[in-house]
């Protein structure tokens, strides 16, 4: 997500400045309005968020697990009737992460200065996402903070589960591909040159496959420093390109079209969107704000922009169904469930079911991922072995036939 520097005025007329991530300036304006701030100026920036938001570059940081524990423990304490200041003091004393203790200390000091809890959390954008802040503001308005923190814990737990499942699913094929690349490099630099010395003494023209292997091996031996530098330089360039707004959007769009992995990434992103939108709608967040907040949770810039397009459609007076159909990322079954939810006034329940459906599909895809990838890997490995076998053993076979004739 691109970063935007903003200036706004609170209810007391005081100027507030900061940096937030969002799809565009309109999404940032919605977040500021939800925080009770009147936007004065919003512009793109490359400035980083404050280190106090969760640790410095090399220092301890507030992880997602830390935030999950914080939400769960705060729910338990508030449900037991413990005042918010005492609850935060107890969490600060029991925290083992210095970054967590620093954030909780700042929350306490900010509350003592008269700020609301959501405004205090808004001072730490690296720790508390816009979605998290919106939910806390709803809890403050309804007096159901304890229930809100429980829902936030469940949402964060679901987010972590989905992310870990996707990573674990992609880990095996990536490992196999890397192992295959290393094997090709080792064979061409160390193994084939040894056979080349033997083949030179044959005194006859070698088969085409053998000549191709020897030529490719000779090329790798002579230019491996250049190739290594090119791989490292290309990797660095790719990482920097992907860190840009356009690069992130383009790569996320391409990743959704990858064979096998693309459909898993798409369903995982839509599951996160559906669950977060349902959670916001159930908690009383307005639809447009719920869409903007949900766009922050999908972890895919391409789909996030499509969700922002849904929000713009709803702003123009379109129904949620028509806006969802216009972005082109939902299946007909999902659109039908959205239609039923809009017709019955229970769109939050329908979106919750959509999230559960996508989650079940992702779990099934992950369980069968090995079965889908295994045939492809077997074919690729078989082709490599065939090429090496033909290139290495054909000259020996020819040499054997010549010896038998003599």
C-alpha positions as CSV (number, residue, x, y, z in Angstrom):
1,X,0.0,0.0,0.0
2,X,1.3,3.5,-0.8
3,X,1.9,5.9,2.2
4,X,0.1,9.2,2.5
5,X,1.1,12.1,4.8
6,X,-2.0,13.8,6.2
7,X,-3.0,16.8,8.2
8,X,-6.3,17.0,10.0
9,X,-8.1,18.8,12.8
10,X,-9.7,17.1,15.7
11,X,-12.9,18.1,17.5
12,X,-11.0,20.6,19.5
13,X,-9.6,22.3,16.4
14,X,-6.0,21.1,17.1
15,X,-3.9,20.1,14.1
16,X,-2.9,16.5,13.9
17,X,-0.3,15.1,11.5
18,X,0.9,11.6,10.6
19,X,1.4,9.0,7.9
20,X,-1.1,6.2,6.9
21,X,-1.1,3.5,4.3
22,X,-4.1,3.3,1.9
23,X,-5.1,2.6,-1.7
24,X,-5.7,6.3,-2.5
25,X,-6.3,9.6,-0.9
26,X,-10.0,8.9,-0.6
27,X,-9.4,5.9,1.5
28,X,-7.2,7.9,3.8
29,X,-9.9,10.6,4.1
30,X,-12.4,7.9,5.2
31,X,-10.0,6.6,7.8
32,X,-9.4,10.1,9.2
33,X,-13.1,10.8,9.3
34,X,-13.7,7.6,11.1
35,X,-11.1,8.7,13.7
36,X,-12.9,11.9,14.3
37,X,-10.5,14.1,12.3
38,X,-11.4,16.6,9.6
39,X,-8.9,16.1,6.7
40,X,-7.0,19.3,5.8
41,X,-4.2,18.0,3.5
42,X,-3.5,14.5,2.1
43,X,-0.5,13.8,-0.2
44,X,1.6,10.8,-1.2
45,X,4.9,10.4,0.7
46,X,7.8,8.0,1.0
47,X,8.3,8.9,4.6
48,X,8.3,5.9,7.0
49,X,6.1,5.7,10.0
50,X,7.4,6.5,13.4
51,X,9.7,4.0,15.0
52,X,7.6,4.2,18.1
53,X,4.9,2.4,16.2
54,X,6.5,-0.9,16.9
55,X,10.3,-0.9,17.2
56,X,13.2,0.4,15.2
57,X,14.8,-1.1,12.2
58,X,16.9,-3.6,14.2
59,X,15.1,-3.4,17.6
60,X,12.2,-5.5,18.8
61,X,8.9,-5.1,17.1
62,X,5.3,-5.8,17.9
63,X,4.4,-9.0,16.0
64,X,1.0,-10.3,15.0
65,X,1.2,-12.8,17.8
66,X,1.8,-10.0,20.3
67,X,-1.2,-8.2,19.0
68,X,-3.3,-11.3,19.3
69,X,-2.3,-11.9,22.9
70,X,-2.9,-8.2,23.7
71,X,-6.5,-8.4,22.2
72,X,-7.3,-11.6,23.9
73,X,-6.0,-10.6,27.3
74,X,-7.7,-7.2,27.1
75,X,-11.0,-8.9,26.3
76,X,-10.7,-11.1,29.3
77,X,-9.8,-8.3,31.7
78,X,-12.6,-5.9,30.4
79,X,-15.1,-8.7,30.5
80,X,-14.2,-9.3,34.2
81,X,-14.9,-5.7,34.9
82,X,-11.3,-4.5,35.3
83,X,-11.0,-0.7,34.4
84,X,-9.1,0.0,31.2
85,X,-6.2,1.7,33.0
86,X,-5.7,-1.1,35.4
87,X,-6.0,-3.6,32.6
88,X,-3.3,-1.8,30.5
89,X,-1.1,-1.5,33.6
90,X,-1.3,-5.3,34.2
91,X,-0.6,-6.1,30.5
92,X,2.4,-3.7,30.6
93,X,3.9,-5.5,33.6
94,X,3.4,-9.0,32.1
95,X,4.6,-8.1,28.6
96,X,7.9,-9.8,27.7
97,X,8.5,-7.8,24.4
98,X,10.0,-4.3,25.1
99,X,8.2,-2.9,22.1
100,X,4.8,-4.1,23.5
101,X,5.6,-2.5,26.8
102,X,6.5,0.8,25.1
103,X,3.3,0.9,23.1
104,X,1.1,0.1,26.2
105,X,2.9,2.7,28.2
106,X,2.2,5.3,25.5
107,X,-1.5,4.2,25.4
108,X,-1.7,4.7,29.2
109,X,-0.1,8.1,29.0
110,X,-2.4,9.1,26.1
111,X,-5.5,8.0,28.0
112,X,-4.4,9.9,31.1
113,X,-4.1,13.0,28.8
114,X,-7.7,12.7,28.0
115,X,-7.6,11.0,24.6
116,X,-9.9,8.1,23.6
117,X,-8.5,4.6,23.3
118,X,-8.9,4.6,19.5
119,X,-7.1,7.9,19.2
120,X,-4.3,6.7,21.4
121,X,-3.9,3.5,19.3
122,X,-3.9,5.7,16.2
123,X,-0.6,7.1,17.3
124,X,0.9,3.6,16.4
125,X,-0.1,2.9,12.8
126,X,2.5,0.1,12.5
127,X,0.9,-1.8,15.3
128,X,-2.9,-1.0,15.0
129,X,-4.2,-1.2,11.4
130,X,-7.1,1.1,10.2
131,X,-9.4,-1.9,10.5
132,X,-8.4,-2.5,14.1
133,X,-8.9,1.2,14.9
134,X,-12.4,1.2,13.3
135,X,-13.4,-1.7,15.4
136,X,-12.2,-0.1,18.6
137,X,-14.1,3.1,17.8
138,X,-17.3,1.0,17.3
139,X,-16.7,-0.6,20.7
140,X,-16.3,2.8,22.3
141,X,-19.5,4.0,20.7
142,X,-21.5,1.0,21.7
143,X,-19.9,0.2,25.1
144,X,-19.0,-3.3,23.9
145,X,-15.2,-3.0,23.9
146,X,-14.7,-6.4,25.5
147,X,-16.7,-8.1,22.7
148,X,-14.9,-6.1,20.1
149,X,-11.5,-7.2,21.3
150,X,-12.6,-10.9,21.2
151,X,-13.8,-10.4,17.6
152,X,-10.4,-8.8,16.8
153,X,-8.6,-11.7,18.3
154,X,-10.6,-14.1,16.2
155,X,-10.0,-12.1,13.1
156,X,-6.2,-11.9,13.8
157,X,-6.1,-15.6,14.5
158,X,-7.8,-16.3,11.2
159,X,-5.4,-13.9,9.3
160,X,-2.4,-15.7,10.8
161,X,-3.8,-19.1,10.0
162,X,-4.5,-18.2,6.3
163,X,-1.0,-16.6,5.9
164,X,0.8,-19.5,7.4
165,X,-1.2,-22.0,5.3
166,X,-0.4,-20.2,2.1
167,X,3.3,-20.0,3.0
168,X,3.5,-23.7,3.9
169,X,1.7,-24.6,0.6
170,X,4.3,-22.6,-1.5
171,X,7.3,-23.7,0.5
172,X,7.5,-27.2,-0.9
173,X,7.4,-26.3,-4.7
174,X,9.9,-23.4,-4.1
175,X,12.3,-25.8,-2.3
176,X,12.1,-28.3,-5.2
177,X,12.6,-25.7,-7.8
178,X,15.6,-24.3,-6.0
179,X,17.1,-27.8,-5.5
180,X,16.6,-28.4,-9.3
181,X,18.4,-25.2,-10.2
182,X,21.3,-26.0,-7.8
183,X,21.6,-29.5,-9.3
184,X,21.7,-28.1,-12.9
185,X,24.5,-25.7,-11.9
186,X,26.6,-28.4,-10.2
187,X,26.2,-30.8,-13.1
188,X,27.1,-28.2,-15.7
189,X,30.1,-26.8,-13.8
190,X,31.6,-29.9,-12.2
191,X,30.2,-33.1,-13.8
192,X,30.0,-32.5,-17.5
193,X,33.5,-30.9,-17.8
194,X,34.9,-34.2,-16.5
195,X,33.1,-36.1,-19.3
196,X,34.3,-33.6,-21.8
197,X,37.9,-34.6,-21.3
198,X,36.9,-38.2,-22.0
199,X,34.9,-37.3,-25.1
200,X,37.8,-35.3,-26.6
201,X,39.8,-38.5,-27.1
202,X,37.1,-40.2,-29.2
203,X,38.3,-38.6,-32.4
204,X,34.8,-38.7,-33.9
205,X,31.9,-36.2,-34.1
206,X,29.8,-36.3,-31.0
207,X,26.0,-36.6,-31.0
208,X,24.0,-33.4,-31.2
209,X,22.6,-33.7,-27.6
210,X,26.2,-34.2,-26.3
211,X,27.4,-31.2,-28.2
212,X,24.6,-29.0,-26.8
213,X,25.4,-30.2,-23.2
214,X,29.1,-29.5,-23.6
215,X,28.5,-26.1,-25.2
216,X,26.1,-25.1,-22.4
217,X,28.4,-26.4,-19.7
218,X,31.4,-24.5,-21.3
219,X,29.3,-21.3,-21.4
220,X,28.4,-21.7,-17.7
221,X,32.0,-22.4,-16.6
222,X,33.4,-19.4,-18.5
223,X,30.7,-16.9,-17.5
224,X,29.5,-18.1,-14.0
225,X,30.7,-15.0,-12.2
226,X,28.7,-12.8,-14.6
227,X,25.6,-15.1,-14.3
228,X,25.9,-15.0,-10.5
229,X,26.1,-11.2,-10.5
230,X,23.2,-11.0,-12.9
231,X,21.0,-13.3,-10.6
232,X,21.9,-11.3,-7.5
233,X,21.3,-8.0,-9.3
234,X,18.1,-9.2,-10.8
235,X,16.9,-10.3,-7.3
236,X,17.7,-6.9,-5.8
237,X,16.0,-5.1,-8.7
238,X,12.9,-7.2,-8.4
239,X,12.6,-6.6,-4.6
240,X,13.0,-2.8,-5.1
241,X,10.5,-2.9,-8.0
242,X,8.0,-4.8,-6.0
243,X,8.4,-2.3,-3.1
244,X,7.0,0.5,-5.4
245,X,3.3,1.1,-5.7
246,X,3.1,0.1,-9.4
247,X,5.4,-2.9,-8.9
248,X,3.4,-4.2,-6.0
249,X,0.1,-3.9,-8.0
250,X,1.6,-5.5,-11.1
251,X,3.2,-8.4,-9.2
252,X,0.1,-9.1,-7.1
253,X,-2.0,-9.2,-10.3
254,X,0.5,-11.6,-12.0
255,X,0.6,-13.8,-8.9
256,X,-3.1,-14.4,-9.1
257,X,-2.6,-15.9,-12.6
258,X,0.1,-18.3,-11.6
259,X,-0.8,-22.0,-12.3
260,X,-2.0,-23.8,-9.1
261,X,-0.7,-21.1,-6.7
262,X,-2.7,-18.3,-8.2
263,X,-6.2,-19.7,-7.3
264,X,-5.0,-20.3,-3.7
265,X,-3.8,-16.8,-3.3
266,X,-7.0,-15.4,-4.8
267,X,-9.2,-17.5,-2.6
268,X,-7.2,-16.7,0.5
269,X,-7.4,-12.9,-0.2
270,X,-11.1,-13.1,-0.8
271,X,-11.6,-15.1,2.4
272,X,-9.8,-12.4,4.4
273,X,-11.9,-9.7,2.7
274,X,-15.2,-11.5,3.4
275,X,-14.4,-12.2,7.0
276,X,-13.2,-8.7,7.8
277,X,-16.1,-7.1,6.0
278,X,-18.6,-9.3,7.8
279,X,-16.9,-8.5,11.1
280,X,-17.1,-4.8,10.5
281,X,-20.7,-4.9,9.3
282,X,-21.7,-7.0,12.4
283,X,-20.1,-4.4,14.7
284,X,-21.9,-1.5,13.2
285,X,-19.3,-0.1,10.9
286,X,-20.9,1.8,7.9
287,X,-20.7,-0.2,4.6
288,X,-18.3,2.2,2.8
289,X,-15.9,2.4,5.7
290,X,-16.1,-1.4,6.2
291,X,-15.1,-1.8,2.5
292,X,-12.2,0.6,2.9
293,X,-11.0,-1.1,6.1
294,X,-11.4,-4.6,4.5
295,X,-9.2,-3.5,1.6
296,X,-6.4,-3.1,4.1
297,X,-6.6,-6.8,5.1
298,X,-6.5,-8.6,1.8
299,X,-2.7,-8.5,1.5
300,X,-3.0,-8.1,-2.3
301,X,-2.8,-4.6,-3.9
302,X,-4.7,-5.8,-7.0
303,X,-7.7,-7.1,-5.1
304,X,-7.5,-4.1,-2.6
305,X,-7.9,-1.7,-5.6
306,X,-10.9,-3.7,-6.7
307,X,-12.4,-3.5,-3.3
308,X,-11.9,0.3,-3.3
309,X,-13.7,0.2,-6.6
310,X,-16.6,-1.4,-4.8
311,X,-16.6,1.4,-2.3
312,X,-16.7,4.0,-5.0
313,X,-19.6,2.2,-6.7
314,X,-21.5,2.2,-3.4
315,X,-20.8,5.9,-3.0
316,X,-22.4,6.5,-6.4
317,X,-25.5,4.9,-5.2
318,X,-25.0,1.4,-6.6
319,X,-26.0,-1.7,-4.5
320,X,-23.3,-3.8,-3.0
321,X,-24.3,-6.6,-5.4
322,X,-23.9,-4.4,-8.5
323,X,-20.6,-3.0,-7.2
324,X,-19.3,-6.5,-6.5
325,X,-20.2,-7.7,-9.9
326,X,-18.5,-4.8,-11.5
327,X,-15.0,-5.5,-10.0
328,X,-14.8,-8.9,-11.6
329,X,-13.2,-10.9,-8.8
330,X,-16.1,-12.7,-7.2
331,X,-17.7,-16.0,-8.5
332,X,-21.4,-16.2,-9.5
333,X,-22.0,-18.2,-6.3
334,X,-20.6,-15.5,-4.1
335,X,-22.6,-12.8,-6.0
336,X,-25.8,-14.8,-5.5
337,X,-25.1,-15.0,-1.7
338,X,-24.5,-11.2,-1.7
339,X,-27.8,-10.7,-3.5
340,X,-29.6,-12.9,-0.9
341,X,-27.9,-11.0,2.0
342,X,-28.8,-7.6,0.5
343,X,-32.4,-8.7,-0.1
344,X,-32.8,-10.1,3.5
345,X,-30.8,-7.3,5.2
346,X,-28.3,-9.9,6.6
347,X,-25.4,-9.2,4.3
348,X,-23.0,-9.5,7.3
349,X,-24.1,-13.1,7.8
350,X,-23.9,-13.9,4.1
351,X,-20.3,-12.4,3.9
352,X,-19.4,-14.5,6.9
353,X,-20.5,-17.6,5.1
354,X,-18.6,-16.5,2.0
355,X,-15.5,-16.2,4.1
356,X,-16.0,-19.7,5.5
357,X,-16.6,-21.1,2.0
358,X,-13.4,-19.6,0.7
359,X,-11.5,-20.8,3.8
360,X,-12.8,-24.3,3.2
361,X,-11.8,-24.1,-0.4
362,X,-8.3,-22.9,0.5
363,X,-7.9,-25.7,3.0
364,X,-8.9,-28.2,0.4
365,X,-6.5,-26.7,-2.2
366,X,-3.7,-26.8,0.3
367,X,-4.3,-30.4,1.2
368,X,-4.3,-31.5,-2.5
369,X,-1.4,-29.1,-3.5
370,X,1.2,-31.9,-3.3
371,X,-0.9,-34.1,-5.6
372,X,-1.3,-31.3,-8.1
373,X,2.4,-30.3,-8.2
374,X,3.9,-33.9,-8.1
375,X,3.1,-34.8,-11.7
376,X,4.5,-31.5,-13.0
377,X,7.7,-32.0,-11.0
378,X,8.0,-35.6,-12.1
379,X,7.7,-34.6,-15.8
380,X,10.3,-31.8,-15.4
381,X,12.8,-34.1,-13.5
382,X,12.2,-36.9,-16.1
383,X,13.0,-34.5,-19.0
384,X,16.2,-33.3,-17.2
385,X,17.3,-36.9,-16.5
386,X,16.6,-37.9,-20.1
387,X,18.6,-35.0,-21.5
388,X,21.6,-35.8,-19.3
389,X,21.4,-39.5,-20.0
390,X,21.3,-39.0,-23.8
391,X,24.0,-36.4,-23.7
392,X,26.4,-38.5,-21.6
393,X,25.7,-42.1,-22.6
394,X,25.2,-41.7,-26.4
395,X,28.9,-41.1,-27.1
396,X,29.8,-44.1,-24.9
397,X,27.3,-46.2,-26.8
398,X,28.8,-45.1,-30.1
399,X,32.4,-45.8,-28.8
400,X,31.3,-49.3,-27.7
401,X,29.9,-50.1,-31.2
402,X,33.1,-48.9,-32.8
403,X,35.2,-51.1,-30.5
404,X,33.0,-54.2,-31.3
405,X,33.4,-53.6,-35.0
406,X,37.2,-53.6,-34.6
